[in-house]
Amino acid sequence: METDPHHATTPITKKAPLLTPLLLMFMFAMILANLGGNMYGPLEALYLKQLGAGISQIGLFYTLSQIIPLLLQILGGWLSDSIGRLRAIAIGSVVGIFGYIPLILANRWEWVLLASALNAVTRSLIGPSFDAFIADHSAPENRARLFGVTQTLFAIVSVVGPVLGGYLVEGINFKGMLMVAAGLYILATILRLGMAREAAKGADFKPVPLSMTGLKQNLGAILSLIVAGGLFTWILVTDGVRDIFFNMSFSFLSVFMEEIAGLTIGQIGVMNSVFGIAMMVVMIPAGHLADRVGERVNIAISFVLMAISLGIMVYVPPASPVWVYTLGWVIAGVASGLASPAYQSLISKAVPARLRGVAFGLFSTSLGLVSLPAPWIGGFLWEKVNPQFPFLLTALASLVVILPVWLKFKVERNLDEEEAVTPPQDAPQG
């Protein structure tokens, strides 16, 4: 949710394998790391609550936790373009290990802010590198399909992780669950360090010297794409609107499920797994659909489905049968499965290959900037209006952005053809 700048001249062809051994190893490490994250992530708000945080404090936490990523995402993308995707991921993973320490030791919710800060460093290095790595190892005509395949692998984790996390919390406690998650992350980090070391031995591995001049040049090129009013501009605008409202409500979804819907922590874990199953089933066909009819079809349909799912999950009578909430989570999973590979494919096509790390970093930064106060606002609306109101606004925003998505999400040119797309420097050359 990765390679280096491209200096060789051999083009990637249509006949290149969809999943190479390097990609498979890369995915395995990401599955291990994300398994731990999915055990904890969906239950984080409940952990904060257990550590003494109220609704307003939970909203404040999610607002504050976005500040450091805003400062680091662009630098993370630049480092990825310069030193190599795998090397950036390895460095980020080492930092991620230390992020588990304050989580496990926490006796107040403020401790989790330190963990969030360390995790922000990790995500700023791994996030842009991951998406860029996938784009670098694919041809434009099947890129959405590859993103669909890789996201399906991660969806399997999102099925197992929440259930395992929920039952570990109920069977042991939050601390025990976090220790298991940390162990999985350490294994993933060991694999990543090995991959980065092997990639550095490749004859064609040529890191780009880090310089402020290089960063300014890359940022200048990306900013010119932003102000041009083309595809990249509208991706930022529409996803910015969506991100504001999704952060306003989804930060509190697990708390809503417990306090209003009356579900147990174990049931909430199962709901998150149901979400992951639905997403997993949809992603590969969604990638095929996006490659055939265009990414905007997937994204428009996903917004409609997300609005429907929120209506089901939030506006049914409290203590409704569990299957009703399950239906809402299934629809939400289908919506996410449709949109995820389409968005990643669109962003990769909107910028030249040599700028993908910076572009993905800038994309994450800009979205985080506009949505920075959203969780705090959502907590305020929960307490001052009613718990359903933030979710209602999110559903309405999902419907509003459909029009610009349909009108503006068109790939006007193939930027991969404007420069030679070469074998990534992170991959050993044979």
C-alpha positions as CSV (number, residue, x, y, z in Angstrom):
1,M,0.0,0.0,0.0
2,E,9.6,-0.9,-5.8
3,T,12.8,-0.2,-7.3
4,D,15.1,2.5,-8.2
5,P,15.4,5.2,-10.9
6,H,15.7,3.6,-14.3
7,H,19.0,4.0,-16.0
8,A,19.3,0.9,-18.2
9,T,17.7,0.9,-21.6
10,T,16.0,-2.5,-22.0
11,P,12.3,-2.0,-22.2
12,I,9.8,-4.0,-20.2
13,T,7.6,-5.9,-22.6
14,K,4.1,-7.4,-22.5
15,K,5.6,-10.8,-22.2
16,A,7.3,-10.1,-18.9
17,P,6.0,-12.5,-16.1
18,L,3.2,-11.0,-14.0
19,L,4.7,-12.2,-10.7
20,T,8.5,-12.7,-10.7
21,P,10.4,-14.6,-7.9
22,L,11.6,-11.2,-6.6
23,L,8.0,-9.9,-6.4
24,L,6.8,-13.1,-4.6
25,M,9.6,-12.8,-2.0
26,F,8.7,-9.1,-1.6
27,M,5.0,-10.0,-1.1
28,F,5.8,-12.7,1.5
29,A,7.7,-10.2,3.6
30,M,4.9,-7.6,3.3
31,I,2.3,-10.3,4.3
32,L,4.2,-11.0,7.5
33,A,4.5,-7.3,8.3
34,N,0.9,-6.5,7.5
35,L,-0.4,-9.5,9.4
36,G,0.8,-7.8,12.6
37,G,-0.6,-4.5,11.5
38,N,-4.0,-5.9,10.7
39,M,-4.1,-7.7,14.1
40,Y,-3.7,-4.3,15.8
41,G,-4.9,-1.6,13.4
42,P,-8.7,-2.2,13.4
43,L,-8.7,-2.4,17.2
44,E,-6.4,0.7,17.8
45,A,-9.3,2.9,18.9
46,L,-10.4,0.3,21.4
47,Y,-6.8,0.1,22.7
48,L,-6.7,3.9,23.1
49,K,-10.1,3.7,25.0
50,Q,-8.7,1.0,27.3
51,L,-5.7,3.2,28.0
52,G,-8.0,6.0,29.2
53,A,-8.8,8.0,26.0
54,G,-12.3,9.4,25.4
55,I,-13.9,10.0,22.1
56,S,-12.5,13.6,21.7
57,Q,-9.0,12.3,22.7
58,I,-9.3,9.5,20.1
59,G,-10.1,12.1,17.5
60,L,-7.2,14.2,18.6
61,F,-4.9,11.2,18.5
62,Y,-5.7,10.4,14.9
63,T,-5.2,14.1,14.0
64,L,-1.9,14.4,15.7
65,S,-0.7,11.0,14.3
66,Q,-1.0,12.4,10.8
67,I,1.4,15.3,11.3
68,I,4.7,13.5,11.0
69,P,3.7,11.5,7.9
70,L,3.0,14.9,6.3
71,L,6.5,16.0,6.9
72,L,8.1,12.7,5.8
73,Q,6.2,11.2,2.9
74,I,7.8,13.4,0.2
75,L,11.3,12.8,1.6
76,G,10.5,9.0,1.8
77,G,9.5,9.0,-1.9
78,W,12.6,10.9,-2.8
79,L,14.8,8.5,-0.9
80,S,13.0,5.6,-2.6
81,D,13.8,7.1,-6.1
82,S,17.4,7.7,-5.0
83,I,18.7,4.8,-2.9
84,G,16.4,2.1,-4.2
85,R,12.9,0.8,-3.2
86,L,14.2,-2.2,-1.3
87,R,16.8,-0.3,0.6
88,A,14.3,2.3,1.7
89,I,11.9,-0.4,2.8
90,A,14.6,-2.2,4.8
91,I,15.5,1.1,6.6
92,G,11.8,1.8,7.3
93,S,11.3,-1.7,8.6
94,V,14.1,-1.4,11.2
95,V,12.4,1.8,12.5
96,G,9.1,-0.1,12.6
97,I,10.5,-2.6,15.1
98,F,11.1,0.2,17.6
99,G,7.5,1.4,17.0
100,Y,6.2,-1.7,18.8
101,I,8.1,-1.0,22.0
102,P,6.0,2.0,23.3
103,L,2.8,0.1,22.2
104,I,3.7,-2.9,24.4
105,L,4.9,-0.7,27.3
106,A,2.0,1.8,27.2
107,N,0.1,2.5,30.4
108,R,-1.5,5.8,29.1
109,W,-2.9,6.6,25.6
110,E,-0.2,9.3,25.1
111,W,2.4,6.5,24.8
112,V,0.7,5.4,21.6
113,L,1.5,8.8,20.0
114,L,5.2,7.9,20.2
115,A,4.5,4.6,18.6
116,S,2.5,6.4,15.9
117,A,5.5,8.8,15.3
118,L,7.9,5.9,14.7
119,N,5.3,4.2,12.5
120,A,5.0,7.4,10.5
121,V,8.7,7.1,9.6
122,T,8.2,3.5,8.6
123,R,5.2,4.3,6.4
124,S,6.9,7.3,4.8
125,L,9.7,5.0,3.6
126,I,7.7,1.9,2.8
127,G,4.5,3.3,1.4
128,P,5.8,5.2,-1.7
129,S,8.4,2.5,-2.2
130,F,5.8,-0.3,-2.3
131,D,3.6,1.3,-4.9
132,A,6.5,2.4,-7.0
133,F,8.1,-1.1,-6.9
134,I,4.9,-2.6,-8.2
135,A,4.6,0.0,-11.0
136,D,8.3,-0.4,-11.9
137,H,7.8,-4.2,-12.3
138,S,4.8,-4.1,-14.6
139,A,3.8,-3.1,-18.1
140,P,1.2,-0.3,-18.4
141,E,-1.3,-2.6,-20.1
142,N,-1.5,-5.0,-17.2
143,R,-0.6,-2.8,-14.3
144,A,-4.1,-2.7,-12.8
145,R,-4.2,-6.5,-13.0
146,L,-0.9,-6.7,-11.1
147,F,-2.0,-4.3,-8.5
148,G,-5.2,-6.4,-8.2
149,V,-3.1,-9.6,-7.7
150,T,-0.8,-8.1,-5.1
151,Q,-3.7,-6.4,-3.2
152,T,-5.5,-9.8,-3.2
153,L,-2.5,-11.3,-1.4
154,F,-2.7,-8.5,1.2
155,A,-6.5,-8.9,1.5
156,I,-5.8,-12.5,2.7
157,V,-3.9,-10.9,5.6
158,S,-6.8,-8.5,6.3
159,V,-9.0,-11.6,6.7
160,V,-6.8,-13.4,9.1
161,G,-5.3,-10.4,11.0
162,P,-8.4,-8.9,12.6
163,V,-9.8,-12.2,13.7
164,L,-6.5,-13.4,15.2
165,G,-6.0,-10.0,16.9
166,G,-9.6,-9.9,18.3
167,Y,-9.3,-13.4,19.8
168,L,-5.8,-12.9,21.1
169,V,-7.1,-9.8,22.9
170,E,-10.1,-11.7,24.4
171,G,-8.0,-14.7,25.2
172,I,-4.9,-13.0,26.6
173,N,-4.9,-9.2,26.4
174,F,-3.8,-6.3,24.2
175,K,-0.2,-6.6,25.3
176,G,0.0,-10.3,24.4
177,M,-1.5,-9.6,21.0
178,L,1.0,-6.8,20.3
179,M,3.9,-9.1,21.3
180,V,2.8,-11.6,18.6
181,A,2.4,-8.8,16.1
182,A,5.9,-7.6,16.9
183,G,7.4,-11.1,16.4
184,L,5.9,-11.3,12.9
185,Y,7.2,-7.9,12.0
186,I,10.7,-8.8,13.1
187,L,10.7,-11.8,10.7
188,A,9.5,-9.6,7.9
189,T,12.3,-7.1,8.6
190,I,15.0,-9.9,8.5
191,L,13.7,-10.9,5.0
192,R,13.7,-7.3,3.8
193,L,17.3,-6.7,5.0
194,G,18.4,-9.8,3.1
195,M,16.6,-8.7,-0.1
196,A,18.1,-5.2,0.1
197,R,21.6,-6.6,0.5
198,E,21.2,-9.0,-2.4
199,A,19.8,-6.2,-4.6
200,A,22.8,-4.0,-3.8
201,K,25.1,-6.7,-5.2
202,G,23.5,-6.4,-8.7
203,A,25.8,-5.1,-11.3
204,D,23.3,-2.5,-12.5
205,F,22.5,-1.2,-9.0
206,K,23.5,2.5,-9.2
207,P,22.1,4.6,-6.3
208,V,21.6,8.3,-7.2
209,P,23.5,10.7,-5.0
210,L,21.3,12.5,-2.6
211,S,21.2,16.2,-3.1
212,M,18.8,19.1,-2.4
213,T,19.1,20.0,-6.1
214,G,17.8,16.6,-7.1
215,L,14.9,16.8,-4.7
216,K,14.0,20.3,-5.9
217,Q,14.1,19.1,-9.6
218,N,11.8,16.2,-8.9
219,L,9.4,18.2,-6.8
220,G,9.3,20.9,-9.5
221,A,8.4,18.3,-12.1
222,I,5.6,16.8,-9.9
223,L,4.2,20.2,-9.0
224,S,4.0,21.1,-12.7
225,L,1.8,18.1,-13.1
226,I,-0.4,19.2,-10.2
227,V,-1.1,22.7,-11.5
228,A,-1.5,21.5,-15.1
229,G,-5.2,20.6,-14.5
230,G,-4.8,17.1,-15.9
231,L,-5.3,13.6,-14.5
232,F,-2.9,14.0,-11.6
233,T,-4.6,17.2,-10.5
234,W,-8.0,15.7,-10.4
235,I,-6.8,12.6,-8.6
236,L,-5.5,14.9,-5.8
237,V,-8.7,17.0,-5.7
238,T,-11.3,14.2,-5.7
239,D,-9.3,11.9,-3.4
240,G,-8.6,14.8,-1.1
241,V,-12.3,15.4,-0.6
242,R,-12.9,11.7,-0.1
243,D,-10.0,11.5,2.4
244,I,-11.4,14.3,4.6
245,F,-14.7,12.6,5.1
246,F,-13.4,9.1,5.4
247,N,-11.0,10.1,8.2
248,M,-13.8,12.0,9.8
249,S,-15.8,8.8,10.4
250,F,-13.8,5.6,9.9
251,S,-11.5,6.5,12.7
252,F,-14.4,5.7,15.0
253,L,-16.0,2.8,13.3
254,S,-14.8,0.1,15.8
255,V,-16.0,2.3,18.7
256,F,-19.3,2.7,17.0
257,M,-19.6,-1.0,16.5
258,E,-19.0,-1.7,20.2
259,E,-20.9,1.2,21.8
260,I,-23.8,1.7,19.4
261,A,-24.2,-1.6,17.5
262,G,-23.4,-3.7,20.6
263,L,-20.8,-6.0,19.0
264,T,-18.0,-7.6,21.0
265,I,-14.3,-7.1,20.2
266,G,-14.2,-10.6,18.8
267,Q,-17.2,-9.8,16.5
268,I,-15.6,-6.6,15.4
269,G,-12.5,-8.6,14.4
270,V,-14.7,-11.0,12.4
271,M,-16.4,-8.0,10.7
272,N,-13.0,-6.7,9.6
273,S,-12.1,-10.1,8.3
274,V,-15.4,-10.2,6.3
275,F,-14.4,-6.9,4.8
276,G,-11.0,-8.4,3.8
277,I,-12.6,-11.5,2.3
278,A,-14.9,-9.4,0.1
279,M,-12.0,-7.2,-0.9
280,M,-9.9,-10.3,-1.7
281,V,-12.5,-11.9,-3.9
282,V,-13.0,-8.7,-5.9
283,M,-9.5,-7.4,-6.5
284,I,-8.2,-9.6,-9.3
285,P,-11.4,-9.3,-11.4
286,A,-11.3,-5.5,-10.5
287,G,-7.8,-5.2,-12.0
288,H,-9.0,-6.9,-15.2
289,L,-12.0,-4.6,-15.4
290,A,-9.9,-1.5,-14.9
291,D,-7.4,-2.6,-17.6
292,R,-10.3,-3.3,-20.0
293,V,-12.8,-0.4,-19.5
294,G,-10.8,2.2,-17.6
295,E,-10.1,2.9,-14.0
296,R,-12.8,5.5,-13.6
297,V,-15.6,2.8,-13.9
298,N,-14.2,0.9,-10.9
299,I,-13.8,4.1,-8.8
300,A,-17.3,5.5,-9.5
301,I,-19.0,2.2,-8.6
302,S,-16.9,1.9,-5.5
303,F,-18.1,5.3,-4.2
304,V,-21.7,4.3,-4.7
305,L,-21.2,1.0,-2.8
306,M,-19.4,2.7,0.0
307,A,-22.3,5.1,0.6
308,I,-24.7,2.1,0.7
309,S,-22.5,0.2,3.1
310,L,-22.3,3.1,5.5
311,G,-26.1,3.5,5.5
312,I,-26.5,-0.2,6.4
313,M,-23.8,-0.3,9.1
314,V,-24.7,3.0,10.8
315,Y,-28.4,3.6,10.3
316,V,-29.9,0.1,11.2
317,P,-31.5,-0.1,14.6
318,P,-29.0,-0.8,17.5
319,A,-28.6,-4.4,18.4
320,S,-29.7,-5.5,14.9
321,P,-28.8,-9.1,13.9
322,V,-25.1,-9.6,13.2
323,W,-25.8,-10.6,9.6
324,V,-27.0,-7.0,8.9
325,Y,-23.7,-5.5,9.9
326,T,-22.0,-8.3,8.0
327,L,-23.8,-7.3,4.9
328,G,-22.6,-3.7,5.3
329,W,-19.0,-4.8,5.8
330,V,-19.2,-7.1,2.7
331,I,-20.4,-4.2,0.5
332,A,-17.6,-1.9,1.9
333,G,-15.0,-4.6,1.1
334,V,-16.3,-4.9,-2.5
335,A,-16.1,-1.1,-2.8
336,S,-12.5,-1.0,-1.6
337,G,-11.5,-4.0,-3.8
338,L,-12.8,-2.1,-6.9
339,A,-11.1,1.1,-6.1
340,S,-7.6,0.1,-4.8
341,P,-6.0,-1.3,-7.9
342,A,-7.6,1.3,-10.1
343,Y,-6.2,4.2,-8.0
344,Q,-2.7,2.8,-7.9
345,S,-2.8,2.1,-11.6
346,L,-4.0,5.7,-12.3
347,I,-1.3,7.4,-10.2
348,S,1.4,5.3,-11.8
349,K,0.2,6.3,-15.3
350,A,-0.1,9.9,-14.4
351,V,3.6,10.5,-13.8
352,P,6.9,9.4,-15.4
353,A,8.5,6.2,-14.0
354,R,11.6,8.1,-12.7
355,L,9.3,10.3,-10.4
356,R,7.0,7.6,-9.1
357,G,8.5,7.5,-5.6
358,V,8.2,11.2,-5.1
359,A,4.7,11.2,-6.7
360,F,3.3,8.5,-4.4
361,G,4.9,10.3,-1.4
362,L,3.5,13.7,-2.5
363,F,0.1,12.1,-3.1
364,S,0.0,10.7,0.5
365,T,1.3,14.0,1.9
366,S,-1.3,16.2,0.2
367,L,-4.1,13.9,1.2
368,G,-2.9,13.8,4.8
369,L,-2.6,17.6,4.8
370,V,-6.2,18.3,3.8
371,S,-7.6,15.6,6.1
372,L,-5.4,16.5,9.1
373,P,-8.2,18.0,11.3
374,A,-10.8,15.5,10.0
375,P,-10.7,12.9,12.9
376,W,-10.9,15.7,15.5
377,I,-13.9,17.2,13.7
378,G,-15.5,13.7,13.5
379,G,-15.1,13.3,17.3
380,F,-16.6,16.7,17.8
381,L,-19.6,16.0,15.6
382,W,-20.0,12.6,17.3
383,E,-20.4,14.3,20.7
384,K,-22.2,17.5,19.7
385,V,-24.6,16.2,17.1
386,N,-24.9,12.4,17.2
387,P,-22.6,9.4,16.6
388,Q,-24.2,8.8,13.1
389,F,-23.6,12.3,11.7
390,P,-19.9,11.9,10.7
391,F,-20.8,8.7,8.8
392,L,-23.7,10.5,7.0
393,L,-21.4,13.2,5.8
394,T,-18.9,10.6,4.5
395,A,-21.7,8.8,2.5
396,L,-22.8,12.1,1.0
397,A,-19.2,13.0,0.0
398,S,-18.8,9.6,-1.6
399,L,-21.7,10.4,-3.9
400,V,-20.6,14.0,-4.7
401,V,-17.2,13.1,-6.0
402,I,-18.6,10.6,-8.6
403,L,-19.2,13.3,-11.1
404,P,-15.6,14.7,-11.3
405,V,-14.3,11.1,-11.2
406,W,-16.3,10.2,-14.3
407,L,-15.5,13.4,-16.2
408,K,-11.8,13.8,-15.4
409,F,-10.3,10.4,-14.7
410,K,-9.1,9.7,-18.2
411,V,-5.6,8.6,-19.2
412,E,-4.7,11.1,-21.9
413,R,-1.2,9.7,-22.6
414,N,1.1,7.0,-21.6
415,L,4.0,8.5,-19.7
416,D,5.8,5.1,-19.7
417,E,6.3,5.6,-23.4
418,E,7.9,9.0,-22.9
419,E,11.0,7.4,-21.3
420,A,12.5,4.0,-21.5
421,V,11.1,1.8,-18.8
422,T,14.0,-0.4,-17.6
423,P,14.6,-3.3,-15.3
424,P,14.6,-1.8,-11.8
425,Q,17.9,-1.4,-10.2
426,D,16.6,-3.3,-7.1
427,A,16.4,-6.4,-9.1
428,P,19.6,-8.4,-9.8
429,Q,20.2,-8.5,-13.5
430,G,20.9,-11.8,-15.2
